[in-house]
Amino acid sequence: MDRGFSIKKYAYRTDKGPVLDVNEDDVEVDLKNEIFIVLDGFGGSNAGVKAINTIKETIFQFYTKVVDDPDSTLPFFYNPQFLIEGNALVNAFHKAHEAVANQNKEKSLSEMGGASVIAAVLSGRILTIVSIGNCSGVLIRNNNIQLISYPESYDSFNGEISSRFLTNFTLNGLGLFKFPSLSVKELFLEEADNVIFLSDGAYNRLSLSEMRNIFCYPKLNDKEKINRVFSLVNGRGNQDNQTCMILEF
């Protein structure tokens, strides 16, 4: 892998939120392989926790196997438009979906688990982002903000902030359907870019302009920015787990 362009620093926080007893969100960072993941589990009887642990383990095992061995077979997907790292990450998602689907076999609906996931791998100046479900990704560049990974939730269709506590449920996820539908994006990075991943408990009561005001505020460090995001959404009635990761390039 091209190491000519690398991450300068990162920060994250994951929290059970103000109401729930269990945190089914999670984060994983592997600086050696330059892979970054945010997960938002769902399911009954701690099934979401089991699902995100399976997904993390499977993604890392499969991804590192492929990038360490360029001759490895890509069993699910290959698109010459994407770098080998991107293709490997897409295949790792499919492998993780297969593992969670096998866990869900013979279980009742209330016992099944799955997860929304957003992950990125860095190769040179290219950040490949793969996502499924209702996690979100934004880019801060030159004090401007844009969505780079759109959440797949019912709320995306109506856009009413006041009703998000009723509508912000995921329409997709690993382990949810027979054939996962993934979003894949290659982002050409520039110096001083910030890429931010959020679970729905962190973004679902914020507008893009509010996110910009927080993440571009120069007097706050990264930890303070994340804490301000959580405080703001919790003050507006958030009842979900919440996770935010900031990647600075």
Secondary structure, 3 states (H helix, E strand, C coil): CCCCCCCCEEEEEEECCCCCCCCCEEEEEECCCCEEEEEEEEECCCHHHHHHHHHHHHHHHHHHHHHHCCCCCCCCCCCCCCCHHHHHHHHHHHHHHHHHHHHHCCCCHHHCEEEEEEEEEEECCEEEEEEECCCEEEEEECCEEEEEECCCECHHHHCCHHHHHHHCCECCCECCCCCCCCEEEEEECCCCCEEEEECHHHHCCCCHHHHHHHHCCCCCCHHHHHHHHHHHHHHCCCCCCEEEEEEEC
